[in-house]
Amino acid sequence: MNTRLNLARRPFVGLCVAALIQLAASISAQAQPYPNRPIKLMVAFPPGGSSDFVARTMQPRLEAFFGQTCRDREQAGRRWRHRA
């Protein structure tokens, strides 16, 4: 009867050890604050248009929301090819 109890206890002990290891690993791995550099707001049309107006209107709100500076970049003629 004692052997049966030990066999039933092994998976539980293994599960507890695995949970403690996972907890220790998650505590030591802290995420970096996001975003950690200025945000680039890509506008695919030339300056002065309605998309430029919307981007410049939303820029202060995005800066307040993320707590990070936001830059708008007009890239006329590059409508669907974006680079990071």
Secondary structure, DSSP 8 states (H G I E B T S, - for coil): -HHHHHHHHHHHHHHHHHHHHHHHHHHH-----S--S-EEEEE-S-TTSHHHHHHHHHHHHHHHHHTS-EEEEE-TT-SS----
